[in-house]
Amino acid sequence: MTRSTQAAGNRISTVLGRKLGAELLRLRDASGKTQQQAAGAISATATKVVKMERGWVPMRDPDIRALCDFYEVRDGRTVGRLLGLARLDRERRKAKGWWRQTPQAEAVAEYISMEDVASQVRTWQQAFVPGLLQTPEYTRALVVSEGVWTDPDEIEGVVEVRMKRQERLEGSEPLQLYAVIWEAALRQQVGGPDVMRAQLRYILELAQLPNVRLQVLPFRAGGHACMAGAFSIVSFTEPESVDVVHVDTIAATVWVEDAVESATYSAFFDRTARLSLAPKDSLGLIESISEGMQ
């Protein structure tokens, strides 16, 4: 579990880079090899191996293959998974995404860059509507209430960032979104009843997209596995890629990168989804809340 993006000088530690580095470190330890010996296998310095194992640098496919061969990794699926992680990390690092030119996106740039190359996001939200489903008015009201941004232009910048993210729900390879929302988030009148009614109608509209699945956890469901807080599980196309989990707290962003821990979040998400209303019934509840909002 790691907090946000880590940097040291010109070295940037990314979520995918750290995951890949940890995998290589585990394989090296299992083989009984030293960093100096690993460096010799790829004609590099021990310092480079340190950077690779800490996720500070993008990794070349030949280096990964050479290290796997040196560590006597014979499982082709394992090697393929590592190569897939490396490719995703390289794409994420070199991507000149729109978020890099937007100051208001700096705090969430790591998440946006992951979302940009993801195939699916499963999100559990208990306090507010997921960002990918928000209207500009709802986002604006949220930002104002948080009090982090006070300049009107900065606030509009945050709104624009969130609206730009929604473009991932469209196109030839749209993001698959599976959202489970607590009923309280749909009844909380962020921005007042007019803003909230429009927000609920917008959710109903987006829920018609074939790549969007929406469920509501009703009050009557009682206690459940995800009461501790909201989170999003980011998945990738490659079958051997590991899911990563994004958890927002008041003070920091936490990435869950360990395969076992991310699997635990997936299990908790599934349990909560099973307690939630079916998609059709969820939309019926949202429509009812919208009609009764005063």
Phi and psi in degrees as a GROMACS rama.xvg file:
@    title "Ramachandran Plot"
@    xaxis  label "Phi"
@    yaxis  label "Psi"
@TYPE xy
-129.979  141.597  THR-2
-90.0949  117.624  ARG-3
53.2317  -167.014  SER-4
-85.2059  137.773  THR-5
-105.696  140.964  GLN-6
-135.056  147.952  ALA-7
-147.222  105.935  ALA-8
62.4847  -127.309  GLY-9
-94.3263  11.0397  ASN-10
-93.6386  127.544  ARG-11
-114.944  121.681  ILE-12
-94.9226  120.266  SER-13
-107.653  164.222  THR-14
-57.746  -51.7848  VAL-15
-67.0094  -37.5723  LEU-16
-63.2328  -43.0654  GLY-17
-64.2429  -39.676  ARG-18
-63.8503  -46.627  LYS-19
-62.9465  -44.2706  LEU-20
-61.0383  -40.9225  GLY-21
-64.2327  -37.2012  ALA-22
-64.5025  -44.3614  GLU-23
-65.9299  -38.3827  LEU-24
-62.7651  -42.2054  LEU-25
-62.3322  -42.8698  ARG-26
-66.5549  -37.4583  LEU-27
-66.4958  -44.2591  ARG-28
-61.1158  -41.0997  ASP-29
-65.079  -29.7579  ALA-30
-85.9141  -11.1731  SER-31
78.4343  15.7965  GLY-32
-90.5813  153.157  LYS-33
-93.4216  166.657  THR-34
-63.4842  -36.7351  GLN-35
-63.9212  -41.3385  GLN-36
-66.3094  -39.778  GLN-37
-63.7425  -37.5577  ALA-38
-62.5795  -40.1106  ALA-39
-64.0631  -31.9836  GLY-40
-67.7317  -23.9853  ALA-41
-116.908  15.3639  ILE-42
53.1564  49.5073  SER-43
-134.692  -175.416  ALA-44
-95.6702  161.163  THR-45
-62.5635  -29.1723  ALA-46
-62.1202  -39.3815  THR-47
-64.3033  -40.794  LYS-48
-62.4119  -39.9662  VAL-49
-59.1163  -46.5845  VAL-50
-62.6616  -39.922  LYS-51
-64.9382  -45.1556  MET-52
-71.1984  -18.8525  GLU-53
-98.3705  1.13535  ARG-54
74.9357  23.4327  GLY-55
-84.3378  -18.6703  TRP-56
-134.151  152.151  VAL-57
-68.3221  149.438  PRO-58
-113.507  138.438  MET-59
-84.2865  144.295  ARG-60
-56.804  -43.9152  ASP-61
-59.1606  -37.0143  PRO-62
-65.9708  -41.8292  ASP-63
-64.9272  -44.2107  ILE-64
-63.3109  -41.5398  ARG-65
-64.626  -41.2933  ALA-66
-67.3402  -41.7918  LEU-67
-61.3679  -40.4161  CYS-68
-65.9519  -40.8439  ASP-69
-66.0633  -34.9246  PHE-70
-85.0962  3.49579  TYR-71
60.4611  42.6257  GLU-72
-86.9796  109.198  VAL-73
-100.422  -7.62016  ARG-74
-79.7751  112.351  ASP-75
-61.7194  -31.8357  GLY-76
-67.0251  -38.965  ARG-77
-63.7436  -46.6427  THR-78
-61.8948  -42.8903  VAL-79
-62.2085  -37.8706  GLY-80
-65.4939  -41.7247  ARG-81
-65.196  -41.0644  LEU-82
-64.2208  -37.488  LEU-83
-65.3538  -42.3693  GLY-84
-61.6143  -42.4524  LEU-85
-62.5341  -42.4972  ALA-86
-63.3978  -45.4877  ARG-87
-61.2513  -40.1954  LEU-88
-66.1101  -41.4069  ASP-89
-63.2155  -42.0182  ARG-90
-63.0012  -40.8217  GLU-91
-66.2692  -39.9366  ARG-92
-69.0884  -38.774  ARG-93
-90.2189  -10.3493  LYS-94
-59.8717  127.426  ALA-95
-98.0652  57.8239  LYS-96
-65.0065  158.392  GLY-97
-57.2675  -28.6249  TRP-98
-66.2485  -21.2442  TRP-99
-72.5983  -20.6578  ARG-100
-100.302  8.7301  GLN-101
-117.664  108.017  THR-102
-56.3318  -36.4174  PRO-103
-69.3822  -11.4027  GLN-104
-93.9617  -4.41227  ALA-105
-57.1896  -42.3545  GLU-106
-67.1021  -24.4511  ALA-107
-119.445  17.7891  VAL-108
-60.8021  -39.3745  ALA-109
-62.8226  -43.0997  GLU-110
-67.1298  -44.2128  TYR-111
-61.6529  -40.9715  ILE-112
-66.057  -33.1873  SER-113
-70.2789  -45.074  MET-114
-59.7587  -32.4469  GLU-115
-67.8412  -28.4335  ASP-116
-108.652  3.95388  VAL-117
-78.5624  158.058  ALA-118
-99.8319  -27.6663  SER-119
-149.697  145.531  GLN-120
-128  125.32  VAL-121
-106.921  123.705  ARG-122
-128.719  135.889  THR-123
-112.83  123.078  TRP-124
-129.342  133.818  GLN-125
-118.695  -14.2747  GLN-126
-110.642  -28.2617  ALA-127
-152.267  168.808  PHE-128
-67.464  136.639  VAL-129
-54.3138  143.951  PRO-130
-55.819  -34.6364  GLY-131
-70.5962  -9.10999  LEU-132
-116.887  8.06259  LEU-133
-85.6237  148.043  GLN-134
-85.5012  160.569  THR-135
-58.4228  -40.2666  PRO-136
-66.1953  -39.6761  GLU-137
-66.4825  -45.5932  TYR-138
-59.4467  -45.312  THR-139
-59.4131  -43.5666  ARG-140
-64.0103  -39.6929  ALA-141
-62.6233  -46.6416  LEU-142
-62.4908  -43.3379  VAL-143
-62.3669  -42.7445  VAL-144
-67.6197  -31.2644  SER-145
-69.8686  -32.3985  GLU-146
77.8085  5.93911  GLY-147
-72.7893  -42.4188  VAL-148
-106.203  131.124  TRP-149
-119.404  -27.5818  THR-150
-71.9338  130.733  ASP-151
-54.5591  -40.2276  PRO-152
-65.7028  -38.1552  ASP-153
-66.6768  -39.5493  GLU-154
-62.2956  -43.3357  ILE-155
-65.3912  -31.1573  GLU-156
-64.2651  -41.1838  GLY-157
-63.3541  -41.769  VAL-158
-61.8828  -44.5766  VAL-159
-61.9254  -39.0203  GLU-160
-60.7593  -45.5813  VAL-161
-67.9306  -38.1101  ARG-162
-68.4038  -36.7081  MET-163
-63.6617  -36.9418  LYS-164
-59.5129  -30.7239  ARG-165
-67.465  -13.706  GLN-166
-64.2041  -19.4516  GLU-167
-68.4178  -14.2819  ARG-168
-82.9861  -3.4957  LEU-169
-120.588  -178.605  GLU-170
94.9715  -175.652  GLY-171
-74.2148  -28.2714  SER-172
-128.209  71.0843  GLU-173
-70.2649  153.245  PRO-174
-66.4878  134.793  LEU-175
-84.4078  117.92  GLN-176
-112.096  126.111  LEU-177
-122.64  105.534  TYR-178
-112.729  131.895  ALA-179
-116.887  122.927  VAL-180
-122.951  134.847  ILE-181
-72.0457  144.619  TRP-182
-56.189  -32.9294  GLU-183
-59.2659  -37.4293  ALA-184
-64.8259  -25.8145  ALA-185
-86.5665  -19.3419  LEU-186
-97.3135  -20.7195  ARG-187
-66.3093  121.138  GLN-188
-85.1839  71.6886  GLN-189
-66.7232  119.734  VAL-190
80.9655  -0.92258  GLY-191
99.6826  169.804  GLY-192
-62.1289  -37.5623  PRO-193
-64.9187  -46.7277  ASP-194
-61.707  -40.6401  VAL-195
-71.086  -38.5329  MET-196
-61.3705  -43.5392  ARG-197
-63.7289  -36.9187  ALA-198
-64.7804  -43.6116  GLN-199
-65.8798  -37.7262  LEU-200
-64.8216  -36.0424  ARG-201
-67.1327  -38.8641  TYR-202
-60.9969  -44.3194  ILE-203
-60.6677  -36.0746  LEU-204
-68.9534  -48.2869  GLU-205
-67.7245  -28.3951  LEU-206
-66.4517  -12.6518  ALA-207
-80.4238  -13.5285  GLN-208
-66.9427  139.781  LEU-209
-65.5571  -20.1632  PRO-210
-96.8155  7.9182  ASN-211
-117.44  123.329  VAL-212
-118.181  128.204  ARG-213
-129.533  132.286  LEU-214
-133.649  148.65  GLN-215
-113.806  131.197  VAL-216
-89.9674  110.802  LEU-217
-77.3307  159.868  PRO-218
-55.2928  -38.1622  PHE-219
-68.9559  -8.92761  ARG-220
-66.7227  -22.726  ALA-221
74.249  -150.24  GLY-222
-66.322  150.902  GLY-223
-154.935  172.873  HIS-224
-69.2001  -23.6388  ALA-225
-106.092  26.7129  CYS-226
-69.0257  -20.1612  MET-227
-69.1221  -25.8723  ALA-228
161.499  168.8  GLY-229
-81.7628  156.549  ALA-230
-164.986  163.692  PHE-231
-130.54  137.147  SER-232
-106.637  119.801  ILE-233
-102.331  124.939  VAL-234
-120.056  159.614  SER-235
-126.108  163.501  PHE-236
-64.5115  -41.4698  THR-237
-59.5654  127.12  GLU-238
-60.9047  -25.5268  PRO-239
-94.7263  0.0921726  GLU-240
-72.7348  143.827  SER-241
-86.8099  141.537  VAL-242
-72.4351  146.088  ASP-243
-120.755  149.09  VAL-244
-116.246  132.27  VAL-245
-107.494  122.427  HIS-246
-123.256  120.582  VAL-247
-95.8313  128.176  ASP-248
-114.855  174.842  THR-249
-63.0964  -37.7506  ILE-250
-100.632  -16.7334  ALA-251
-159.883  167.143  ALA-252
-106.709  132.249  THR-253
-116.857  131.124  VAL-254
-106.249  126.948  TRP-255
-97.6887  111.724  VAL-256
-109.818  -14.9939  GLU-257
-73.8067  135.858  ASP-258
-61.0123  -39.1753  ALA-259
-67.7601  -44.3127  VAL-260
-66.9347  -40.2615  GLU-261
-66.4569  -34.2483  SER-262
-65.149  -33.7088  ALA-263
-64.6602  -43.1661  THR-264
-62.4918  -40.4556  TYR-265
-61.6606  -41.5529  SER-266
-64.9799  -40.9328  ALA-267
-64.6853  -41.0752  PHE-268
-60.514  -46.1946  PHE-269
-61.9189  -40.5355  ASP-270
-62.9729  -43.3864  ARG-271
-67.7881  -37.6726  THR-272
-62.4445  -37.9104  ALA-273
-66.9555  -27.5936  ARG-274
-80.6807  -14.8447  LEU-275
-82.8361  165.614  SER-276
-68.0115  151.031  LEU-277
-61.9805  155.706  ALA-278
-49.9834  -45.9378  PRO-279
-62.9914  -44.3505  LYS-280
-68.2468  -32.6161  ASP-281
-63.1912  -43.3986  SER-282
-66.2019  -35.2414  LEU-283
-63.4139  -40.0864  GLY-284
-66.5518  -42.4254  LEU-285
-60.9918  -43.1567  ILE-286
-62.5925  -40.1494  GLU-287
-64.8804  -42.429  SER-288
-62.7355  -41.2113  ILE-289
-62.7757  -45.2042  SER-290
-66.5931  -30.9502  GLU-291
-93.3579  0.68855  GLY-292
-75.9926  130.313  MET-293
